[in-house]
Amino acid sequence: MSLNVPTALLERAERGDVTDADLVACMKTSLPYAWSVISGLVAETAESGSDFADNQIPPPDEQARGQLLRLMASDAMRRATERHFGVRIAFQNCHRAAVFTAQADEDRYESFVSARGQLMNQSPELRNC
């Protein structure tokens, strides 16, 4: 299961009364590792003034890896997170998440998400994910 959805939120979803803020709140509690990775990258861009930050540290365990994969694999969760922070999120392998601010160079983003970028991010250490 991707998210631990409170009964009240599930009932609202059944009626169609949910917002990005509802989903974000649910993600924060259900996927704390994944949320900390993305929010940490957003904070890093704000602190450094950079338009890009990425995580190259593997998750500490399979549970954490699963959280990150679930957030990245869900269009709804990923898009809500992007709108919440005002960034674009990119992902490679099983843990390399990146955020690009609105001011980020489009070529830098396209390079990161390209076939070449994916292939260049391969190594024997990452093939177990």
C-alpha positions as CSV (number, residue, x, y, z in Angstrom):
1,M,0.0,0.0,0.0
2,S,1.4,3.4,-1.0
3,L,-0.4,5.6,1.5
4,N,-2.0,5.3,4.9
5,V,-5.2,7.1,4.1
6,P,-7.3,8.2,7.1
7,T,-10.9,7.1,7.0
8,A,-12.2,10.7,6.9
9,L,-9.9,11.5,3.9
10,L,-11.0,8.4,2.1
11,E,-14.6,9.3,2.6
12,R,-14.0,12.8,1.2
13,A,-12.2,11.3,-1.8
14,E,-15.2,9.1,-2.4
15,R,-17.3,12.2,-2.6
16,G,-14.7,14.0,-4.8
17,D,-13.8,16.6,-2.2
18,V,-10.0,16.4,-2.0
19,T,-7.2,18.8,-2.8
20,D,-3.5,18.7,-3.3
21,A,-3.1,19.9,0.3
22,D,-5.0,16.8,1.4
23,L,-2.8,14.5,-0.6
24,V,0.4,16.3,0.5
25,A,-0.6,15.9,4.2
26,C,-1.2,12.2,3.6
27,M,2.1,11.8,1.9
28,K,4.0,13.6,4.6
29,T,2.8,11.1,7.2
30,S,2.8,8.0,5.0
31,L,6.1,8.5,3.2
32,P,8.3,10.4,5.7
33,Y,11.6,9.3,4.1
34,A,10.6,10.2,0.6
35,W,9.1,13.5,1.8
36,S,12.3,14.4,3.7
37,V,14.4,13.7,0.6
38,I,12.3,16.0,-1.6
39,S,11.8,18.7,1.0
40,G,15.5,18.6,1.8
41,L,16.4,19.1,-1.9
42,V,14.0,22.0,-2.1
43,A,15.6,23.5,1.0
44,E,19.0,23.0,-0.5
45,T,18.1,25.0,-3.6
46,A,16.7,27.8,-1.4
47,E,19.7,28.0,0.8
48,S,22.3,27.8,-2.0
49,G,20.4,29.9,-4.5
50,S,21.0,27.1,-7.0
51,D,18.2,26.1,-9.5
52,F,19.0,22.4,-9.0
53,A,19.7,19.9,-6.3
54,D,19.9,16.1,-6.4
55,N,20.2,13.3,-3.9
56,Q,23.0,10.8,-4.6
57,I,22.8,9.0,-1.2
58,P,21.1,5.6,-1.4
59,P,18.2,5.1,1.0
60,P,19.2,3.5,4.3
61,D,17.0,0.4,3.9
62,E,14.4,-1.2,1.6
63,Q,11.5,0.5,3.4
64,A,12.9,3.9,2.6
65,R,13.7,2.9,-0.9
66,G,10.1,1.8,-1.4
67,Q,8.8,5.1,-0.1
68,L,10.9,7.0,-2.6
69,L,9.9,4.7,-5.4
70,R,6.2,5.0,-4.6
71,L,6.3,8.8,-4.5
72,M,8.2,8.9,-7.8
73,A,6.1,6.3,-9.6
74,S,2.7,7.9,-8.8
75,D,1.9,10.7,-11.2
76,A,-0.7,12.1,-8.7
77,M,1.8,12.2,-5.8
78,R,4.7,13.5,-7.9
79,R,2.6,16.3,-9.5
80,A,1.1,17.3,-6.2
81,T,4.6,17.5,-4.7
82,E,5.8,19.5,-7.6
83,R,2.9,22.0,-7.3
84,H,3.3,22.2,-3.5
85,F,7.0,23.2,-3.8
86,G,6.9,24.9,-7.2
87,V,9.6,22.7,-8.6
88,R,10.0,20.0,-11.2
89,I,11.1,16.6,-9.9
90,A,13.2,14.1,-11.9
91,F,14.3,10.6,-10.9
92,Q,17.0,8.2,-11.9
93,N,17.7,4.6,-10.7
94,C,16.3,3.8,-7.3
95,H,17.3,6.8,-5.4
96,R,18.6,9.8,-7.4
97,A,15.9,12.3,-7.0
98,A,16.4,15.8,-8.3
99,V,14.5,19.1,-8.1
100,F,14.7,21.9,-10.6
101,T,13.3,25.3,-9.7
102,A,11.2,27.4,-12.0
103,Q,14.4,29.3,-12.9
104,A,16.3,26.1,-13.9
105,D,17.7,25.9,-17.4
106,E,15.6,23.7,-19.6
107,D,18.7,22.2,-21.1
108,R,19.9,21.1,-17.7
109,Y,16.6,19.4,-16.9
110,E,16.4,17.7,-20.4
111,S,20.0,16.5,-19.9
112,F,19.2,14.9,-16.6
113,V,16.1,13.1,-17.9
114,S,17.6,12.1,-21.2
115,A,18.6,8.5,-22.2
116,R,22.2,9.6,-22.0
117,G,21.7,11.0,-18.5
118,Q,20.2,7.7,-17.4
119,L,23.0,5.6,-18.9
120,M,25.7,7.9,-17.4
121,N,24.1,7.4,-13.9
122,Q,24.7,3.6,-14.0
123,S,27.2,1.9,-11.9
124,P,27.6,-1.6,-10.4
125,E,26.7,-0.3,-7.0
126,L,23.3,0.9,-8.2
127,R,22.2,-2.2,-10.1
128,N,20.6,-3.9,-7.1
129,C,17.8,-1.4,-7.0
